[in-house]
Amino acid sequence: MANDPDVVLEKGRRRKRHLSTAVYHQLIEHARLIRADAGKLPLRRSERAATLALMVLDMNRGNVLIKMGTLAKCLEVNLHTLTRGFASLNYPHPPKEMQIRIRNEAARTMLRNELSRKIDSIASELGYEDLGAFTKFFRKENGVSPSEFRRECGGEG
């Protein structure tokens, strides 16, 4: 998995999840299976690809950072077509931004619902190497640190 081009590091903030190559490829295979059934959907090709991409991103919850070009390739479209599909369906953000928002929502949900769990454990599950990188990401997206967010939700920081 060291040379896996589909899982990337973002400026050292994310580490590769300890997923076997088989599990990662199972995720991509799921996208292919969904795509096979999607031929029945009454959408244009770009819209169908965008719908399927969003399903894969939502299923993944940001645990493995998938390159959008790779996802588009698995869906047998190019990145431009995928982006056009997102715009055509009036999704509020392009694919990469949706991936970030899904990851952020997963973090918010875990912080809100798993109050007994340590924040660094949640950060680790979401693929962050250390608490500082997770805190920086969370503060950028939400304007508060994870511990401040948790306090606002009624838990301890």
N, C-alpha and C positions, 0 to 999 in steps of 0.2 A: 504493500500500500504506500510505500515511501515515494514511489514515482507515479502515483495515481493522479492524473491531470484533472480529475473531476472534483477533488477535494482540495481546497486552497487555503492558505493562511492569509489573513488580512492584517498586514502590517504587524505581524507577531501577536495579535490579540487573540486569535483563535487557534486552537490546536486541532489536529485531526482527532476525531472521535475514535474510541477504541472499538470500532466496528470492523468485523471481518469484511474482506472484499466481497464475500458471498452476500452478506446482508446489504451492503451498498448496492450491489448489482441487482439484488432483489427489489430494491426501491425503484431503480431504473426500469426493471422488467414490469413492475406494477404500472408504470407510466405507459409502457408499450401495450399492455393488456387493456388498459382503459382506452387507449387510442384505438385499438381494434374495434371496441364496442361503440366508439364515438361516431363511426361512420353513419350511424342511424340518426344522429342529432341533426336537426334542420338548421344548422349554422354554416356560415362560410368557413373555409378551411382555417383562416387566421383566428376566427372567433372560437372555433372548436379547439384549436391548439392552446389558446389562452385559457379556456375553461379547464382543459386537462392539466395545463401547467400549474394553475392555481390549486387544483386538487392535489397534485404531487407536493407542492410547497406546503400546503396546509397539513398534509399527512406527515411530512418530514419535521414540521415545527422548528426548523432552523438548526436541528442537531447536527446535520451534515451540510456544509455549505456547498451547494451545487452550482456550478457555473451555468449561467443562463444559456450560453451557446451550446453546452452539452445537453441541457434539457431540451432545447429547441431541436437539436439533432435527433434525440430519442423520439421526439414527436413528429419527425420527418418534415420539419419546416426550418427556415432560417431565422436568425434572431430578429431581423427586421419584420418578418411576418408575424412572429410571436408578439412583438411590441405593438404592431399595428392592430392585432387582435385585442390586446388589452385596451387600447384606445377606442376601438370600435364598439366594445361592450361597455364602454363608459366606466371602466375600472378607474378609480381615482389616482392610481399610481402605475408606473411602468413595472415590469417584472422584478427587477432587482430591488426596487423600493418596497414592493409587496413582500418580498422575502424578508427584508429587514423588519417590516411591520409585523409579520407573522411571528418572527423570533421575539420581538419586543412584547407582543401580546402573550406569548407563552411564558415569558419571564414575569410579566405582571400577574398572570393567573397563578403561577406557582408561588410567588411572593404573597399573594392575597390569600390563597387557600391552604398553603402548607406552612402555617405559622410556627410549628414546632421544628421545622427543618432549618438548618443553618444556611445563610445566604451563600457561603462559598460552596456548599454542596449543590445548590441550585445552579450557580454559575458553572460548576464543573459539568453538570448534566447538560447544560446548554452549549457546552463545548469551549468554555473559556478556560484558559490556562491558569489564570489567577484572579483573585477578587478585584484587584485594581482595574484590570481590563474590562471586566464585567461592569463595574461601577461607572467607568468612563462611558461605556456604551449606553448604559441605562440612564445616566444623567443627561447625556446628549439627546436621547429620545424623549425623556419624560420631564426633564427640568429639575428632578430631585434624585437623590441617591436611593439605592434599593432599601437601605435601612430607614430612611425618611419616608419612603413610600409605604413600607410595612407599618411604621408607626401610625401613619394616616389611616391605614386600614384597620387599626385597633390592635395590632400585634406589637411585640417588642422588636427593636432594631437589631 
